[in-house]
Amino acid sequence: MRIKLTVNGDERETEAADHESLLTVLRDNLGLPGSKNACEQGECGSCSVIMDGDLVCACLVLGAAAAGRSVQTVESFTDGDRLHPIQRAFVDAGAVQCGFCTPGLIVATYSLLKRNPEPSEQEVREALSGNICRCTGYGKILEAVDRASSAMYRRYAKACCSARRFGARTRMRASPGSTPPPRRR
C-alpha cells in the first residue's frame, strides 16, 4: 500500500507492505539508515525515533500505521557538517564506542531533554532504560546527557563541564556568615 508521512519535516510517499515495520520503511524504502535494526523486538532501543512527539521503537510500529504521522529520525539532527549539541556531547564525553546504539541514544536523549531540560541522574537512567549499550558501561552516556543539557539549556554552565552533576564530588567553602546553596535533588 502507498503511504504518506512526514519524515524529518519533509512530506514523503512510499510503499509499505502490510507486514513491514516503520524501521524497514525508513531504512529500505526511504533510504534513512540511521535507525539501526538489532533486536526487532523493541528491547534494545537502537531503532528509536520520535513519532508525533513520542519516542517509539520503529521496529514495533507497522509502516502503514505511520501514514499521516510525523516521524523524526536521527538524520534530522545533523545540519550539513555541524553536529547537533547532543551529538557533540556524545563525542566529547567519549560515549560513542562501536556506534551501533548511538543513534537511538541520541534520539532518546533529545526526547528526554525536550520534556525535561535539566533531568536528574535517575530521570536520565529511566529515560534511557530502553536503550542498550554493550560498550561504554553507561557512565560516559550519562556524562554526555549532562553535557547536552548544559549546551542546550543551561545559560550559565561552564563549557568544560568542570562541575559534573553525575557522580562528581565537589567541596565548596562558604564565606563566614553565609549559608550554603540548596542541594540539588
N, C-alpha and C positions, 0 to 999 in steps of 0.2 A: 504494500500500500504506500501511497505517497503521503508524506507528512511535511508540514511547515512548522518551523520553530525558530526562535531567536537564539542564536549562539554567539556569545561574546559581543552582543549588541547588533549583530547583523542578521537580517531575515535570511533563513536558509530553507531549502526544499530538497528532500531526498527520499529515496526508497527506504522502507523499513519492513522487513518480513515480520509476520506475526510473532515469531519466537525470538527475534533479535532484541538484545538489551540496548539500552541507551549507550552503554560503553562501546558496543560494536558499531552502532550508528555513528558515534563520534569518531572513533578510530578508523574504521574501514570505509565508511560511506562519505564522511566529511573531511577526512584527512587530518584529524587532530589527535596525534598520538601521545599527547602529554599525560592524559589519564591512563594509568597502567592497568593491565589485565593480569592479576595474580591469582586470586582465590576463586573468583566468580561466585562467591557465596556471601559477600558483604562482611567478611571477617577482618580484612586487612586494611581497608581504607585507602589503598593506593589508587582507586578509581574515583575518589571523591570529587564531586562537582557541586555547584550551587544551582538549584532549580527553583525558580520563583522565590528566591531569598532563603531557601532552606538547604542545608548541607545534606546530600544524599550520596549513596553508593550507586554509581552509574550502572554497575553490574546487576543491580536488583530492580532497576526500573526498565520496563519494556520501552523500546524505542517508540512504539505507537502511542504510549502514554505521555510522551513528551510533546506530542502535537499541540501547537498553540501555546506552549510554555516558553519560558526564558531560561536558558542554561548558560552558566558561566564556567569555563574550564580554566586550567592553569595557564593556557596560552594567552588569556586576556591580561595577564599581569605584566607581560613584557612590552615595553614601548621601544621598538627598534632594538638598539644595543643597550638601553638603560634598563637596569633591573628595578623591580618594584622594591620598596623598603623591606618587605617580608623576605623576598629572595635575597637581597643584600645581607639581611640579618642572618639568614641561614648560612650563607657563605662565610661571613665574618666570624660567626661563632663556631665554625667547623662542624656544623650539623649535617653537612652533606657528605656522605661516605660513598656508598655504591650508587646512590641517587634514585633507586627504584621507588622508595616510599616518599621521596621528597615532594613530588607534585601534589599528592594527596595531603601531606602535612601542610604545605603552603596554602592550599585551598581551605583546609580545616582551620588553620590559624587566621586566615582572612575572615572566615565566618565568625570565629570567636571574637576577634578584635572589633568587628562591626557592631556586635552586640554588647561587648564589654571592653572598652578601650584600655582598662588597667586591671586585668584579671589577677587574682591571687595564684600562687603556685598550684593550689588544689583545684581551682577553676580551670587552669590550663591542663592539668593532668586529666580532669574529667572530660574536657572538650576534645582532647586528643586521644582518649582511651580507645577509640575505634580505629586508630591508625597504628599499625605495627611497623617497627623498625628493628632490624636484627643486627645493625652495625654499631650504632652510636651509644647505646645504653641510656638514652633519653636526657641525660644531663645537658648535653650541648643543644638539644632541641628545646629544652626549657629556657636555656640562655638565649637562644635565637628568638623565641617568642617574646621574651622580655626586651630584647634589643629592638624588635619590630614595634612593640608597643611604644617604646621610647621614641623611636624615629617617627612614628606616625602620629602620636597623640600627646606626648609629654613635652610641653613647650620649653621647659627649662632643664630638661635632662641633659647630662653631660654626654657628649658624643662617644666618649670612650667607655661608657657604662662602667665606670670605676667602682661604683657602689651598687653591685648587683643585688637585686631583691631576693633572688632564689639561692639560698644556701650560703650567702656571704655573711660573715660575722664582722661587723664594724663596731668600733668603740667610739663613742662621742663623749667629749668632755664638756660639761656645761660650765658656763661662766658662773662665778659666785652669785647667788641670789636669783639665778634664772631657773626656769622649770624645763625639764626635758621635753622634747617633742613627743606627741602622742604616738603610740605604737601602731604600725600598720597591721591590719588583720589579713 
